[in-house]
């Protein structure tokens, strides 16, 4: 069986190097590590070649444009599939294996559960420290809770893609590749849901641990009994988050009135919190919502671009 890790990176060489070093020091050795550079143009590729050019395990795959995380995983996974790899472990550049046994435990579980022709998606449990999960698994937020909830080392039908996520050829042949047209945000939710809907074997492995730092400080307010969470990002990121999230709502058959009320709730949340660049964030949300209704995907806004200049 041929195995590879796939790390998608964009202008974060220092974080990429930490991940790369952690992968190279794993007890569970992979046949290769594919670094997908999303057209960084900041010296990332040159530094990789300078520092790791003699390492035959490392393959640098350069993209000619920034395709976002979604495009990076699409192209990286397709590249690995075309090269004949049987299993791929998918990773962003800002996380890394928590210890030297992360891949070994992930692969051992795969060997234990795999039978010929079985499509599989397995995830290491994603943690931010030795006690807490970074993103959570449904209502599970701590390692202790995960340990109590596991059965035979697994929490079924739960994953935090793309953080130590193993997929096999059979899964790719069943559901295809991640949707590159999401650009960023919710491409992982879409791919996870497609695996579940197709009846694949999907699980998180509790004793295989993958580190990812917490992404934001969350604050919560209640207004008229409605809960609002402050997790707003840069306006251009908000566009993709809202567009892709509401696109999935529509694809999953949510009622149009329900979707509109969710949109109003999102807009109200921006007004309740002290959001930086509020006007541009509101423009982003409105544009994302309109494009979701039309089913318009793809790269619309460049990183850092002002949404006010984009045609509604």
N, C-alpha and C positions, 0 to 999 in steps of 0.2 A: 504494500500500500504506500502510495506517495502522498506526503503531507507537506503543507506549506502554511506559513503565516502571511497575512496580507495587512500591511499598515498603510493607511491613507494619511498623507501629510500635506500641510500647506503653511509655510512660513513659521514653523515652530521647531526649528532644528534642535534646540536644547532639550525640549520635551521628547522629540522623536528619538534622540540619542539615548535618553534614559530608558525608553521603551525597548529600543533595539538591544541595548546591553542586557536588559532583563531577559529578553527572548533568547539571546545567545548563551546565557548562563543556565538555561533550563535543563533539568534532568531528562525530561521528555523531549528528545531532540527531534526537530523537524528536518525535512530534506532541504528546505529552502525558506528564505524570508523575502517576500516581494514588497518593496517599498514603492508605493504609488505616489509620485510627486505631482501635485495638482497645479502644475505650472507656477511654482513659487516665485521663480526669477529673483531670488534673494541670496543665491549662493548655496542653497540646500543641496542640490545635486552635486555641485563641485566639492563641497565638504564631505559628502558621503563617499565620493570616489577617492578623495585624499585619505580619509581615515579607514575606509573599509574596502578599498578597491582590490585588495589581495584576498579578500574573503569570498570564496566561491559559493558560499551558502546564500549570499546577499545578491538579489537581483533588483536593480533600480529601473523602474518603469516610468518614463517621463510622459506626461500628458501635455499636449500643445496648447491647452486652454484650461482655465479654472472651471471645473465641472461640479464644484461643490462636493460635500461628503457623499451625497447620493451618486453622483457621477463617478467619483473615485472608487466607491465600492462596486459599482456596475462594471467599470473597466477593469479593475483589479481582479474581480472574481471571474469575469469572462476570460481574461488573459490566463489565469491559473487553470481554468477549465480547459481551454484550448491546448495548454501544455500537458494536459493529462493527469493533473493532480486529483486524487481521490477524496481528500479532506482538506478544507481550508479553514484557518482560524482568523477571524476578521477583527481588526482593532483600529481605533482612532489613534492619533499620535500622542494625545494628552493623558492616556492611561498606560498601564503596564502590568505584567504579571506580578502578583503580590509577593510571591516567594519562588524558590527554584522548583517547586513541585506543581505549579499551576497547570502546565501543559501535560505533564505525566498523568495527573489525576483526571484531566479532561479526556485524554486519549484512552486511558484504561477503562473509563466508563463507556466510551464509544465502542471499544472492542468487546466489552461485556454485553452490551445491548444490541449490537449490530447483528443482523442476519442478512443474507444476500437479497439485494433489491430494496432494502428498507430505507426510506427517506428520513433523514435525521437532522435536527437542529438542537445542539447542546450549548449551554452557556455556563461559564464560570460564574460564581456568585460575585457581584460587583460591590466592592466595599470602599469606604472612604477612610476608615481606620480599623482597628482591631475589634471594634464592637458594633459598628453601624453600617448599614447598606447605603450606598450613594443614591440610588433611585427608588429603592423599595421594590417589593414583589407583591402586588396587590396590597393587602393590609400589613404585610411583613416589613418591618423597618430595621430590625437588628439581627445580628448573627445568631444570637440566642434564640430568637423567635423562629428563625429559619431552621435551626437545628431541631427544634421541637416539631416543626411542621413537615420535615422531610420523611420520605418513605424509601428505604433502601438507598439512601444517599441522594435522593432526587426530590425536587419540587416540580411536579408535572405542570405542563402547559403555561410556564412562566419563563420569561427571558428578558434580559436588558441588552439588546443588540446595540451597537457593534463593539462590544467590550469583552474580548475573549469568547467569541461566538463561533462554534464549529458547525460547518455545514458540509454535507457530503454531495457527491456527484448525483446521487439518486434524487436528492432534494432539488438540486438545480434543474435536473431533467424534468422534474414534476412541476415546479412553479417558476422557473426562469431565474432571472437576475434581479437585483434591486432596481426600482424604478428611477432611472437617472434624471427624469424630468422633475423630480421633487427638488432638486438642487441641494438644499439643506432642510432639515427638520422633517420629522414624521416619515421619512423613508424607512426608518427602522421599524416603526409601528406597522406600516404597510407590509413590509416583508414578513414580519412576525405573524400578522393576521393571515397572510396568504398561506404560510406554512400550516397554521392551525386549521384553516378552512379546507386545506387539501388533505387533512388527516395524517400529517407527518408526526413522527415521534419528536416531541418538543419538551425540553426540560432544562432546569438549572441544577448544577451539581454543587452541593453545599460545601464540600471540602476542597474544591478547586476554586481558588480565590484570585480575583483580578482587581487591581486598584484603579479607581478613578476618583479624582478630587470632587468635592461638592461643587456644583455649578453656580450657585447663587445663594444669597441670603434671602429667605422668603419671609415676608410679613403678611399677616392676614387681618382683614376687617370684615365686619358683618354690617349690612345695611338692609333694612326691611326684611331681616331674616335670611338674606342671601349672603353666602360666603364669597369673598373676593380675596384672591391671592396676588401679591405683588411679585411677579417674576418677569417683568418687562425688560426687553433687551434693546439693542440698537435698532432704530427704525427699519433698516433694510432687513434685519433678521426677523423682526416682527411681521413683515410682509410675508415671508416664506412660512413662518410658523402658522399664521392665521390662514393663509391660502391653503396650505396642505392639510391642516387640521380640519377645516370646514369642507374641503374637497372630499376627505375621507368620510365625514359625516354624511355627505350627499351620496357617496358611493355605497355606504352601508345602509341606505334606505331611511335615514332620519327624516322626519316630517319637516317640511319647509318652514312652517311657523316656529317649530321648536328650534331650528337652526337660526332663524332670525332673532329669536329671543336670546339665544346664546351670544349672537353677535352684539346685541344691545348690552348684555351683561359685560362683555369684554370691553366695550367702549366706556361704560360707566366705571369700570374698574380703573381705567386710565385716569379718569377725572377724580377718583377718590384718593389716589396716591400721588405723592410728589414725584412724578415721572419726568426724567430729564428729556428735554426736547419733545414736550407733549404734543405740540401741533404736528410734528412730523410723524410721531408714533400713531396718532389718530389717522393721519393720511394713509399710513402703511396698512392699518387695520381695515380701513374702508376699501382700499385697493385690493388687498388680499381677499376680502369677502366677495367683492364683485367678480374677481377672477375665478374664485372657487365655484361660484354659481354658474359661470360660463364653462367650467371645466378647463380653463386655461392654465397649463403647467409650463415647465421649462424655465430657463434662466431669464428673468425679466429685469432684475435690479442687480447691478454689480455691488460687491462688498463696499460699504461706505457711501454709496450713491444716495443722494437726497431723493426721497420718494415724490416730493413736490414737483419734480421735473418729469415724472413718468405719466404718460397718457392714461387716464382712467378708463 
